[in-house]
Amino acid sequence: MNNIIILPIIIPFIIGAILLIFAKHHKLQRVISGLTSIALLLFTIYLTVLVYMDGIIVLEAGNWSAPFGIVLVADMFATLMLLLTAIIATACLFFAFKTITPKRERFYFYPFYFFLLVGVNGAFLTGDIFNLFVFFEVLLLASYGLIVHGGTKYQLRESFKYVIINVFSSALFVVAIAWLYSVTGTLNMAHLSERIAELEQTGVINTIAMMLFIVFATKGALFPLYFWLPKSYFGPPAAIAALFGGLLTKVGIYATIRVFTLIFYHDAGFTHKIIITVAAGFTMLLGVLGAVSQFDFKRILSYHIISQVGYMVMGLGIFTPLAVAGAIYYIAHHMIVKTALFLFEGAAKRVTGVSDLKQMGGLLKTHPWLAWLFFISAISLAGIPPFSGFFSKFPIILAGFQEGQYVIAGVALLVGLLTLFSMMKIFGYAFWGKQKHTEEQAKIKIGKLLAPIAPLVALTIILGLAAEPMFQYSLEVAEQIMDPQIYIDSVLKE
Amino acid sequence: MRKSPANNMMLQTAMRYITIIVFAFSFYLFFAGHNSPGGGFIGGLMTASAFLILYLAFDKKIMKKVIPFDFTILIGIGLLFGVGTGIASMLFDYPFLTQFFDYFHIPFFGEVELTTALSFDLGVYLVVVGAAMSIILVIAGDDE
């Protein structure tokens, strides 16, 4: 039975509900959520292998056959995203055990955490565009709860903007879906793809495509709609910021890639080569310039999310199997490394008490493990071989040159250089130089904080050293999503 | 809820009877659902309003003695009911959330249609009661 693919959605759902009932028992909450996240991780590994071996699995919820009912579709791209989600969710959760204060814990931290995973996993699995909206709402509602969690003045102010921009883009999302439905008469993504192939993608359908792009660009923090991100991610504690930085924008990017490879791929000369590529270029450039101008550990990392989302979308914009494979590899690399970097920020803050780079220094001497693990992640982010960053940027830029998109490829190279510069700025200020924290602070042991991050650093090394088989895998994922017929056939079974 | 110095015996006496009517109507609406207007959401809201009348007539402290549990727990239980309905169909090897129904003859009620959607609706009902009451009580407790 295909019911197996509903499990990544209902396991966190059930656990979230149970944790809601036992909200006052700290110990129990930690035990349940820790075990669940590990179980979820093991299960998604199994599911990834299963889908890789046996092909796409489709579940028709409620026994209503497609295209009338809602379908859940686990293809290779979706399962890869599920796996990455489970990895970083587990790392962030174990980091949260050590850093989230009991006061915050009591206010439903763990239920929100699992409901967020419900929304994220659902958005990856669903094969129905309205259902995608519903799962987006689930994850957004949980994220409102988490981003304001703790309720400091700064958080309340910035979360308000976060809520407003997301409510606005959700409204636009519904409008776009309603319009799409009135034109095509269906909401099933496979069916939509078929219908739009018959209708030819012109005029009004291109307009709808662009509306959806605007919606996903807001969620995914693309130019010019990224302004909400750096400030709102600065507020919450490191474990939450790491989860958001690693996960949430990537859901928007996932939706963009899904919709623009499965449904709106007929007019690639306009939508992909012009609109998406230009947006990607500006996103990369302005994001990294923002990062260069900042002098705060966390803010630099937040701006880097923006610049790197640009790379992924650039891969989609170039729209060859190589470029899309690069984009997928980049998503994997980025989710892991970005989460690790945010968690390092949390660990460094535990020692120094600040995240302003000018007040930090000399961590290398007192906490060498922190420093060197951070160094590996930082140069991986900047794209220095042999780590994963290099092997994810290389195919995207190569594909750019192959397709004659010299400008965007040049921008991507420049952005890589500036990324290296701002990562070295963090390393230079926070880890080198004179020790600015007190002797007492120097004695703070952070081994337990580093334990959940170390596997992430190991993964970026593995993704770099074993780039050949890993890249082969993402190439297969790319080939699967670049051929919409595979998806359509498995959903509609014709 | 601020304690009013006025004697609100009229209110309290009347509310005891009004609440019963509102409760009864909310249950009626809950069971009417599925094929005719009504259902878990509207039934839940009406039950929440019945509770609210009691909170208005009496004090929050007195009500705390009458209803000793936290309303947020209802949200959790309701969610479990909802997802449990879906899982039940999985156990019989049907796709998630498949619903079943049949007609039964029950004494006094006569011919009755029973569906598995009812337990899903019960989940919705509990979530709505829990969420509405927690929101109202949190806001009402703001000035304490």
HADDOCK unambig.tbl for C-alpha pairs under 7 A between the chains (distance, minus, plus):
assign (segid A and resid 1 and name CA) (segid B and resid 93 and name CA) 6.77 0.50 0.50
assign (segid A and resid 3 and name CA) (segid B and resid 90 and name CA) 6.86 0.50 0.50
assign (segid A and resid 3 and name CA) (segid B and resid 95 and name CA) 5.90 0.50 0.50
assign (segid A and resid 3 and name CA) (segid B and resid 96 and name CA) 6.30 0.50 0.50
assign (segid A and resid 14 and name CA) (segid B and resid 80 and name CA) 6.30 0.50 0.50
assign (segid A and resid 17 and name CA) (segid B and resid 76 and name CA) 4.35 0.50 0.50
assign (segid A and resid 17 and name CA) (segid B and resid 77 and name CA) 6.99 0.50 0.50
assign (segid A and resid 17 and name CA) (segid B and resid 79 and name CA) 6.04 0.50 0.50
assign (segid A and resid 17 and name CA) (segid B and resid 80 and name CA) 6.31 0.50 0.50
assign (segid A and resid 18 and name CA) (segid B and resid 76 and name CA) 6.11 0.50 0.50
assign (segid A and resid 20 and name CA) (segid B and resid 73 and name CA) 6.41 0.50 0.50
assign (segid A and resid 20 and name CA) (segid B and resid 76 and name CA) 5.35 0.50 0.50
assign (segid A and resid 21 and name CA) (segid B and resid 73 and name CA) 4.72 0.50 0.50
assign (segid A and resid 21 and name CA) (segid B and resid 76 and name CA) 5.46 0.50 0.50
assign (segid A and resid 60 and name CA) (segid B and resid 95 and name CA) 6.60 0.50 0.50
assign (segid A and resid 61 and name CA) (segid B and resid 95 and name CA) 5.70 0.50 0.50
assign (segid A and resid 61 and name CA) (segid B and resid 96 and name CA) 5.36 0.50 0.50
assign (segid A and resid 61 and name CA) (segid B and resid 97 and name CA) 6.14 0.50 0.50
assign (segid A and resid 61 and name CA) (segid B and resid 98 and name CA) 6.96 0.50 0.50
assign (segid A and resid 62 and name CA) (segid B and resid 95 and name CA) 5.74 0.50 0.50
assign (segid A and resid 62 and name CA) (segid B and resid 96 and name CA) 5.62 0.50 0.50
assign (segid A and resid 62 and name CA) (segid B and resid 97 and name CA) 4.46 0.50 0.50
assign (segid A and resid 62 and name CA) (segid B and resid 98 and name CA) 3.69 0.50 0.50
assign (segid A and resid 62 and name CA) (segid B and resid 99 and name CA) 6.67 0.50 0.50
assign (segid A and resid 63 and name CA) (segid B and resid 95 and name CA) 5.56 0.50 0.50
assign (segid A and resid 63 and name CA) (segid B and resid 98 and name CA) 5.50 0.50 0.50
